Amino acid sequence: MKRVIRYLVITVTIVMLLPIAAACGGGNDDSLTVESGVLIMATNAEFPPYEFWEGGAIVGIDAEIAGEIAKKLGLTLRIDDMDFGAILAAVDVGRADMAMAGLTITEDRMESVDFSTSYATGVQVIIVGPGSPITGVDDLFDIGGFDIGVQESTTGDLYTTWDLEDEDLATIHRFRRGADAVQALVSGRVDCVVIDNEPAKAFVAMNPGLVILETEFVVEDYAIAFAKGNTALRDAVDGALRELIADGTAKRIIDKYIGTG
């Protein structure tokens, strides 16, 4: 298999042990406080079951975990929906206090934001249509020449760009939403879609004939992102998150949407 791994998924737990203090909004100044007692979370609500719209509200794993964190810190949660590519920038410039959007801890992202402890594991998978010549990850490298659909700025975009497009093994087609990439597959404009396993399940369920291949493209860890140097807020949120992990709340929320199988 001619696979060139040029990315690094960070699989260690980031340990934060400082006392919980509901301080810091956006930016890098530890003296700031969360504005008006509202914890602002940036997300892209196109990523079921982690975040999606239902009945006029954003729900899902990330939304519920963030809500429990806000309760522990005595804050009100506000979720701002935006394009995935704008999420980390919103945190960096102070438009949001934190980002939760099925965000993977990667070496590149750690250069621009800080991360919490990882609270969930994701898997990038491949969706194909009926009769596809693609039967596994190796085919993308060994056969080559495929058109691959991804949601722009996601790790699926990054991995396929670095491993395949940069090596002239595939053409990557970037879409604003994962659902748009899947529709491109249905209409025959791309040969496959690389995306997280959980939204992949939802998309396949809505589009008979599509299947998820058994082989994984990459396994990754999800965490909450904060502006670089915003340590007071990071440590406060991370402390609350670690409590939710320790008492089983985080797992119960994840199991509610994904199940225990």
C-alpha positions as CSV (number, residue, x, y, z in Angstrom):
1,M,0.0,0.0,0.0
2,K,1.5,3.3,-1.1
3,R,0.2,5.2,2.0
4,V,2.1,8.4,2.9
5,I,1.2,9.5,6.5
6,R,2.1,13.1,6.8
7,Y,-0.3,14.1,9.6
8,L,-0.2,13.3,13.3
9,V,-3.4,12.7,15.4
10,I,-2.6,13.3,19.0
11,T,-3.9,10.4,21.0
12,V,-2.7,11.4,24.5
13,T,-5.0,12.9,27.2
14,I,-4.2,16.5,28.0
15,V,-4.2,16.6,31.8
16,M,-5.5,19.8,33.5
17,L,-5.3,19.9,37.3
18,L,-5.7,23.6,38.1
19,P,-8.8,24.7,40.2
20,I,-12.0,25.3,38.4
21,A,-12.6,29.1,37.9
22,A,-15.2,30.4,35.5
23,A,-13.0,33.0,34.0
24,C,-12.0,34.2,30.6
25,G,-13.9,34.9,27.5
26,G,-12.2,35.1,24.1
27,G,-8.6,36.1,23.6
28,N,-5.4,35.5,25.6
29,D,-6.0,37.6,28.7
30,D,-6.5,35.4,31.9
31,S,-8.0,38.4,33.7
32,L,-11.1,38.5,31.5
33,T,-14.4,37.0,32.7
34,V,-17.1,35.2,30.7
35,E,-19.3,37.9,29.4
36,S,-22.7,38.2,31.1
37,G,-22.4,34.7,32.6
38,V,-22.8,33.2,29.1
39,L,-20.5,30.4,27.8
40,I,-20.4,30.8,24.0
41,M,-19.8,27.6,22.1
42,A,-18.9,27.7,18.4
43,T,-20.0,24.7,16.3
44,N,-21.2,23.5,12.9
45,A,-24.6,21.8,13.4
46,E,-24.2,19.6,10.4
47,F,-22.5,16.7,12.2
48,P,-25.1,14.2,13.7
49,P,-25.1,12.8,16.3
50,Y,-22.6,15.3,17.8
51,E,-24.5,18.5,16.8
52,F,-27.5,18.9,14.6
53,W,-30.7,21.0,14.4
54,E,-33.9,19.4,15.9
55,G,-37.1,21.3,16.6
56,G,-35.4,24.7,16.3
57,A,-32.6,23.9,18.7
58,I,-29.1,22.5,18.3
59,V,-28.9,19.1,20.0
60,G,-26.5,16.2,20.1
61,I,-23.5,14.8,22.1
62,D,-21.5,18.0,22.1
63,A,-24.5,20.2,22.8
64,E,-25.5,18.1,25.9
65,I,-21.9,17.8,27.2
66,A,-21.4,21.5,26.8
67,G,-24.7,22.1,28.6
68,E,-23.6,20.0,31.6
69,I,-20.2,21.8,31.7
70,A,-22.0,25.2,31.7
71,K,-24.2,24.0,34.6
72,K,-21.2,23.0,36.7
73,L,-19.6,26.4,36.1
74,G,-22.8,28.3,36.9
75,L,-23.0,29.7,33.4
76,T,-25.7,29.8,30.6
77,L,-24.7,28.0,27.4
78,R,-25.1,29.7,24.0
79,I,-24.4,27.7,20.9
80,D,-23.5,29.6,17.7
81,D,-23.8,27.7,14.5
82,M,-21.3,28.6,11.7
83,D,-19.4,27.0,8.8
84,F,-16.9,24.4,10.1
85,G,-14.0,26.3,8.7
86,A,-14.9,29.4,10.8
87,I,-15.0,27.6,14.1
88,L,-11.4,27.8,15.3
89,A,-11.1,31.4,14.0
90,A,-14.1,32.4,16.1
91,V,-12.4,31.1,19.2
92,D,-9.1,32.7,18.3
93,V,-10.6,36.2,17.8
94,G,-12.9,36.0,20.9
95,R,-16.2,35.6,19.1
96,A,-16.7,32.3,21.0
97,D,-15.3,31.0,24.3
98,M,-14.8,27.5,23.1
99,A,-15.4,25.2,20.1
100,M,-17.1,21.8,20.1
101,A,-17.8,20.3,16.7
102,G,-16.4,16.8,16.7
103,L,-13.0,18.5,16.7
104,T,-10.0,16.2,16.4
105,I,-6.8,16.9,18.3
106,T,-4.1,17.3,15.6
107,E,-0.6,18.6,15.6
108,D,-1.5,21.4,13.2
109,R,-4.5,22.6,15.2
110,M,-2.4,22.5,18.4
111,E,-0.3,25.3,16.9
112,S,-3.3,27.7,16.9
113,V,-5.6,26.5,19.7
114,D,-5.4,24.7,23.1
115,F,-7.4,21.5,23.7
116,S,-9.2,20.0,26.7
117,T,-9.0,16.4,27.7
118,S,-10.4,14.1,25.0
119,Y,-14.0,13.1,25.7
120,A,-14.8,10.9,22.6
121,T,-13.1,8.8,19.9
122,G,-14.0,9.3,16.2
123,V,-13.3,7.2,13.2
124,Q,-12.9,8.5,9.6
125,V,-14.6,6.0,7.3
126,I,-15.3,5.7,3.5
127,I,-18.8,5.7,2.1
128,V,-19.3,4.2,-1.4
129,G,-22.2,3.5,-3.7
130,P,-23.4,0.2,-5.2
131,G,-20.9,-1.7,-7.3
132,S,-18.0,0.6,-6.3
133,P,-14.5,-0.6,-7.2
134,I,-13.4,0.8,-3.8
135,T,-13.5,-2.0,-1.3
136,G,-11.1,-0.6,1.4
137,V,-8.7,2.1,2.2
138,D,-5.8,0.4,0.3
139,D,-7.7,0.8,-3.0
140,L,-7.5,4.6,-2.6
141,F,-3.7,4.3,-2.7
142,D,-3.1,1.3,-4.8
143,I,-5.6,2.0,-7.6
144,G,-5.7,5.8,-7.3
145,G,-7.4,8.3,-9.5
146,F,-10.6,8.5,-7.6
147,D,-12.8,11.6,-7.0
148,I,-13.3,11.9,-3.2
149,G,-15.9,14.0,-1.5
150,V,-15.2,15.6,1.9
151,Q,-16.6,18.4,4.1
152,E,-14.2,21.3,3.8
153,S,-11.8,22.0,6.7
154,T,-12.6,18.8,8.5
155,T,-9.9,16.1,9.3
156,G,-11.4,14.1,6.5
157,D,-10.4,17.0,4.2
158,L,-6.9,17.3,5.8
159,Y,-6.1,13.5,5.7
160,T,-7.2,12.9,2.1
161,T,-5.4,16.1,1.0
162,W,-2.1,15.2,2.6
163,D,-2.2,11.4,1.9
164,L,-3.8,11.4,-1.5
165,E,-4.2,14.7,-3.3
166,D,-0.7,16.0,-2.5
167,E,0.7,12.6,-3.8
168,D,-1.4,12.9,-7.0
169,L,-3.4,9.8,-6.1
170,A,-6.9,11.4,-6.0
171,T,-8.9,14.6,-6.6
172,I,-10.5,16.0,-3.5
173,H,-13.9,17.7,-3.8
174,R,-14.7,20.0,-0.8
175,F,-18.2,20.7,0.2
176,R,-19.6,23.1,2.8
177,R,-21.7,20.3,4.4
178,G,-21.1,16.6,4.8
179,A,-24.6,16.1,3.4
180,D,-23.6,17.9,0.2
181,A,-20.6,15.5,-0.2
182,V,-22.9,12.5,0.2
183,Q,-25.4,13.9,-2.4
184,A,-22.5,14.3,-4.8
185,L,-21.8,10.6,-4.2
186,V,-25.5,9.7,-4.9
187,S,-25.4,11.7,-8.1
188,G,-22.2,10.2,-9.3
189,R,-20.0,13.3,-9.1
190,V,-17.6,11.7,-6.7
191,D,-16.5,8.0,-6.2
192,C,-16.6,8.0,-2.4
193,V,-16.9,10.2,0.7
194,V,-14.5,10.3,3.6
195,I,-16.2,11.4,6.8
196,D,-16.6,10.6,10.5
197,N,-18.3,7.2,11.2
198,E,-21.3,8.5,13.2
199,P,-22.6,11.1,10.7
200,A,-21.8,8.5,8.0
201,K,-24.3,6.1,9.6
202,A,-27.0,8.8,9.5
203,F,-26.2,9.7,5.9
204,V,-26.3,6.1,4.8
205,A,-29.5,5.4,6.6
206,M,-31.1,8.3,4.6
207,N,-29.7,7.1,1.2
208,P,-30.4,3.4,0.4
209,G,-27.7,1.7,-1.6
210,L,-24.8,3.6,0.1
211,V,-22.5,1.6,2.3
212,I,-19.7,2.2,4.8
213,L,-16.6,0.2,4.2
214,E,-15.3,-1.9,7.1
215,T,-11.8,-0.6,6.9
216,E,-11.0,2.6,8.8
217,F,-9.2,5.6,7.3
218,V,-8.0,6.9,10.7
219,V,-9.0,6.9,14.3
220,E,-9.0,10.2,16.1
221,D,-9.7,11.8,19.5
222,Y,-12.3,14.6,20.0
223,A,-11.8,17.5,22.4
224,I,-12.9,21.1,23.2
225,A,-10.8,23.9,21.6
226,F,-9.9,27.2,23.3
227,A,-7.9,30.3,22.2
228,K,-4.2,29.9,22.8
229,G,-3.2,31.1,26.3
230,N,-6.8,31.3,27.6
231,T,-5.7,29.0,30.4
232,A,-8.3,30.1,33.1
233,L,-11.2,29.2,30.9
234,R,-9.5,26.1,29.5
235,D,-8.8,24.8,33.0
236,A,-12.3,25.6,34.3
237,V,-14.0,23.8,31.4
238,D,-11.5,20.9,31.5
239,G,-12.1,20.4,35.2
240,A,-15.8,20.2,34.7
241,L,-15.4,17.9,31.7
242,R,-13.1,15.6,33.7
243,E,-15.8,15.4,36.4
244,L,-18.4,14.5,33.7
245,I,-16.1,11.8,32.4
246,A,-15.4,10.4,35.9
247,D,-19.0,10.2,37.1
248,G,-20.2,8.6,33.8
249,T,-22.3,11.5,32.6
250,A,-20.3,12.0,29.4
251,K,-20.6,8.3,28.6
252,R,-24.3,8.3,29.2
253,I,-24.7,11.2,26.8
254,I,-22.6,9.5,24.1
255,D,-24.5,6.2,24.6
256,K,-27.8,8.0,24.3
257,Y,-26.9,9.0,20.7
258,I,-24.6,6.3,19.6
259,G,-25.5,3.3,21.8
260,T,-23.3,0.8,23.6
261,G,-22.7,-1.6,20.8
